[in-house]
């Protein structure tokens, strides 16, 4: 299985009063990694894939251990766990080589921003996503 790797810098403002990265900030980190992952296909060769928009339908986050601010970036690994007809699920680990801080998943729905309606995943998008699919049998009908 291929994983998308994103190096995410920590910002001083990410800390909360308890001296660690605030739980809400992790959603921003996941968003940065997800956008970096999903829009890698769109700019290449004029492909319209994912450029029409997408919306988040669900987030699920398990906070494993506190992340204290430091100058070194944190690594976010992303991969696909499910591809449906009109949605996909992306899983993440926010980590360093020696420990995991957060495990999370996001259900993403491709969206036609012009018409303001969800849309189906295209064949091109599905082909791209399958490269990052955790289990080859995780394709939904």
C-alpha positions in Angstrom: 0.0 0.0 0.0 1.2 3.5 -0.9 0.8 6.3 1.6 0.9 10.0 1.0 3.4 11.7 3.2 3.0 15.3 4.2 5.4 17.2 6.4 3.4 19.7 8.5 5.1 22.6 10.3 3.9 23.4 13.8 3.0 27.0 14.5 3.4 28.8 17.8 -0.3 29.7 17.7 -1.2 26.0 17.5 -0.5 25.6 21.3 -3.2 25.9 23.9 -3.0 27.0 27.5 -1.8 23.5 28.5 1.3 23.8 26.4 0.4 21.3 23.7 -1.1 21.4 20.2 -4.9 22.1 20.6 -7.2 19.3 19.6 -9.0 21.6 17.0 -5.7 22.4 15.3 -5.3 18.7 14.4 -8.3 19.2 12.0 -6.4 21.9 10.3 -3.4 19.6 10.0 -5.6 16.8 8.5 -7.0 19.4 6.1 -3.6 20.4 4.9 -2.5 16.8 4.3 -5.8 15.9 2.6 -5.7 18.9 0.2 -2.0 18.1 -0.6 -3.1 14.5 -1.3 -6.3 15.0 -3.3 -5.2 17.9 -5.4 -2.0 16.3 -6.7 -4.0 14.7 -9.5 -5.9 17.9 -10.5 -3.1 20.1 -11.7 -1.4 17.5 -13.8 -2.0 17.6 -17.6 -5.1 19.7 -17.2 -7.0 17.0 -15.3 -10.3 18.4 -13.8 -10.2 15.7 -11.1 -11.1 16.9 -7.6 -10.8 20.5 -8.8 -14.6 20.9 -8.9 -14.7 20.7 -5.2 -15.3 18.3 -2.3 -16.9 18.5 1.1 -16.2 16.7 4.4 -19.1 14.5 5.5 -17.5 13.1 8.7 -14.3 13.3 10.8 -13.3 10.7 13.4 -10.2 11.4 15.5 -8.4 9.4 18.2 -5.9 11.5 20.2 -3.2 9.1 21.2 -0.7 11.4 23.0 -0.1 15.1 23.4 2.0 16.9 20.8 4.2 19.7 22.2 5.3 22.6 20.1 8.7 22.3 18.5 10.5 23.6 15.4 10.6 20.2 13.6 7.5 19.4 11.5 5.3 16.4 12.2 4.6 13.8 9.5 1.1 13.0 8.4 0.6 9.8 6.5 -2.6 9.5 4.5 -4.2 6.6 2.6 -7.6 5.5 1.3 -9.6 2.9 3.2 -12.8 3.0 1.2 -13.9 4.1 -2.3 -17.6 4.3 -2.9 -19.6 5.6 -5.8 -19.9 9.1 -4.4 -17.6 9.2 -1.4 -14.2 8.1 -0.1 -12.6 7.6 3.3 -9.1 8.8 4.0 -7.2 7.6 7.0 -4.4 9.4 8.7 -1.6 9.1 11.3 0.0 12.2 12.7 3.4 11.0 13.8 7.1 11.0 14.3 9.2 8.0 13.6 9.0 6.8 17.2 5.4 7.7 18.1 1.8 8.4 16.9 0.0 11.4 18.2 -3.3 11.1 16.3 -5.2 8.5 14.3 -8.1 9.8 12.2 -10.3 9.3 9.2 -12.4 11.6 7.0 -15.3 10.8 4.7 -15.0 13.1 1.7 -17.8 13.6 -0.9 -16.9 15.0 -4.3 -19.0 18.1 -4.9 -20.1 20.1 -7.9 -19.6 23.6 -6.6 -21.4 25.2 -9.6 -24.6 23.1 -9.2 -24.2 22.8 -5.4 -24.8 19.1 -5.5 -22.7 16.0 -4.6 -21.3 14.1 -7.6 -20.0 10.6 -8.3 -16.3 9.8 -8.3 -14.9 9.7 -11.8 -13.0 6.8 -13.3 -9.9 8.9 -13.4 -10.3 9.8 -9.7 -11.0 6.2 -8.8 -7.8 5.0 -10.6 -5.8 7.6 -8.7 -7.3 6.7 -5.3 -6.8 2.9 -5.8 -3.0 3.5 -5.7 -3.5 4.5 -2.0 -6.1 2.0 -1.1 -5.3 0.0 2.0 -7.2 -3.1 1.1 -7.8 -4.0 -2.6 -11.2 -5.4 -1.6 -12.3 -2.0 -0.1 -14.1 -0.9 -3.2 -17.8 -0.3 -2.6 -20.4 -0.8 -5.2 
